């Protein structure tokens, strides 16, 4: 907080005025957050490692984001006894977070219900960068990126890095 005296031109008396730092704008706040999509795959592990190094380099916080949904058949959710997709997703996220060396106060874990692309695009609204992995499907299709990566590249609210 900065305190200063400001003289008025009318009576030359000083008035005590307290100034505070302005709240960061949305643009300034997003400069401090890197969002990375996590799904437990080897590709997402590579994306997480890349995102962590980038966050360390630029001094940003890191948000690990995972999406979940109920398995369906013919459009209807399939209930499984003793299986909760949200808890399963949270466990995948905890395991991924355990691999990080970034201080825990700079790491956020986000578990959201929905399609992965939609969840990541929503998370990108407050990010300076979105990092996702890509999946290869055999030698012929190895160079093709996944549908979630493509969706994020087209719809994210910030730059996107697709890690191979």
C-alpha atoms as one frame of an Amber mdcrd trajectory, in Angstrom:
protein
   0.000   0.000   0.000   1.366   3.430  -0.914   0.484   6.476   1.161   1.093
   9.973  -0.098   0.033  13.545   0.487  -1.639  15.398  -2.332  -1.752  19.193
  -2.278  -4.830  20.841  -3.722  -4.498  23.983  -5.792  -7.396  25.691  -4.008
  -6.191  26.132  -0.451  -2.718  24.579  -0.558  -3.566  22.240   2.297  -2.524
  18.642   2.146  -5.026  15.815   2.236  -4.059  12.335   3.313  -4.888   9.926
   0.496  -4.340   6.196   0.649  -3.802   4.382  -2.628  -3.885   0.650  -3.022
  -2.604  -1.527  -5.808  -5.387  -2.185  -8.313  -6.794  -5.693  -8.598  -5.195
  -7.600 -11.463  -7.231  -7.537 -14.637  -8.435 -10.795 -16.149  -5.600 -10.556
 -18.673  -2.997 -10.100 -15.926  -4.441 -12.970 -13.878  -4.374 -15.350 -16.838
  -0.654 -14.691 -17.307  -0.038 -16.630 -14.111  -1.842 -19.882 -14.936  -0.908
 -22.769 -17.204  -3.657 -25.359 -17.691  -2.746 -28.931 -18.637  -5.117 -31.723
 -19.591  -4.536 -34.976 -17.725  -6.081 -38.368 -18.521  -3.529 -40.857 -17.170
  -2.083 -41.715 -20.586   1.593 -41.597 -21.526   0.797 -38.654 -23.818  -0.752
 -36.656 -20.995   2.277 -37.447 -18.796   4.507 -35.880 -21.462   2.196 -32.872
 -21.660   2.281 -32.531 -17.870   6.088 -32.627 -17.787   6.264 -29.979 -20.539
   3.672 -27.777 -18.797   5.494 -28.005 -15.469   8.804 -26.926 -17.014   7.080
 -24.039 -18.785   5.319 -22.963 -15.565   8.648 -23.019 -13.709  10.291 -20.959
 -16.450   7.654 -18.228 -16.506   6.767 -18.336 -12.788   3.183 -19.416 -13.413
   0.848 -21.626 -11.413  -0.159 -24.964 -12.889  -3.713 -26.324 -13.083  -4.089
 -30.041 -13.775  -7.521 -30.604 -15.303  -9.304 -33.911 -15.823 -12.778 -34.505
 -17.215 -15.050 -37.412 -16.375 -18.423 -38.776 -17.420 -20.601 -41.777 -16.767
 -20.165 -44.579 -19.297 -23.266 -44.879 -21.462 -25.033 -47.420 -23.643 -27.638
 -46.199 -26.084 -27.487 -42.779 -24.429 -28.245 -44.048 -20.915 -25.680 -44.040
 -18.082 -24.447 -47.494 -17.073 -24.211 -47.759 -13.290 -21.421 -49.938 -11.962
 -21.335 -51.143  -8.418 -18.366 -49.757  -6.466 -17.261 -47.548  -9.390 -17.531
 -43.792  -9.422 -15.987 -42.106 -12.460 -15.450 -38.873 -10.538 -13.454 -40.650
  -7.819 -11.514 -42.558 -10.476 -10.661 -39.288 -12.261  -9.598 -37.669  -8.985
  -7.246 -40.581  -8.304  -5.679 -40.255 -11.772  -5.151 -36.554 -11.051  -3.593
 -37.209  -7.622  -1.158 -39.709  -9.160  -0.189 -37.202 -11.845   0.293 -34.447
  -9.251   2.577 -36.733  -7.229   5.096 -36.640 -10.096   5.496 -32.852  -9.926
   8.358 -30.939  -8.348   6.562 -27.578  -8.452   5.606 -26.404  -4.930   2.105
 -27.596  -4.009   0.864 -24.038  -3.403   1.424 -23.383  -7.139  -0.548 -26.465
  -8.248  -4.334 -26.734  -8.615  -6.223 -29.963  -9.209  -9.472 -29.614 -11.168
 -11.937 -32.467 -11.642 -14.956 -31.611 -13.841 -17.812 -33.603 -15.321 -18.182
 -33.302 -19.076 -16.525 -33.886 -22.405 -12.758 -33.418 -22.176 -12.630 -30.784
 -24.920 -15.398 -28.685 -23.376 -13.886 -28.903 -19.884 -10.423 -27.890 -21.133
 -11.749 -25.025 -23.261 -13.685 -23.697 -20.240 -10.524 -23.939 -18.114  -8.575
 -22.055 -20.798 -10.672 -18.929 -20.132  -8.434 -18.095 -17.167  -5.134 -19.410
 -18.581  -2.151 -17.947 -20.360  -1.555 -21.323 -22.009  -3.367 -24.650 -22.455
  -1.202 -27.761 -22.806  -2.595 -31.069 -24.070  -1.118 -34.329 -25.259  -1.853
 -36.142 -28.467  -2.405 -39.812 -29.061  -0.907 -41.909 -31.833  -2.897 -44.944
 -32.992  -0.300 -47.171 -34.569   2.505 -46.478 -37.009   0.338 -45.198 -39.859
  -1.666 -42.753 -37.762   1.146 -41.808 -35.383   1.330 -38.287 -36.753  -2.378
 -37.579 -36.342  -3.417 -35.727 -33.215  -6.468 -36.685 -31.196  -9.914 -35.145
 -31.479  -9.651 -33.462 -28.060  -6.386 -31.788 -29.085  -7.935 -30.566 -32.331
 -11.028 -29.307 -30.505  -8.893 -27.389 -28.001  -6.717 -25.892 -30.739  -9.832
 -24.550 -32.463 -11.833 -23.366 -29.449  -9.470 -22.460 -26.579  -9.392 -18.926
 -25.212  -5.590 -18.863 -25.068  -2.657 -20.318 -27.030  -2.508 -24.134 -27.097
   0.542 -26.402 -27.046   0.029 -29.965 -28.266   2.825 -32.184 -26.933   3.813
 -35.283 -28.931
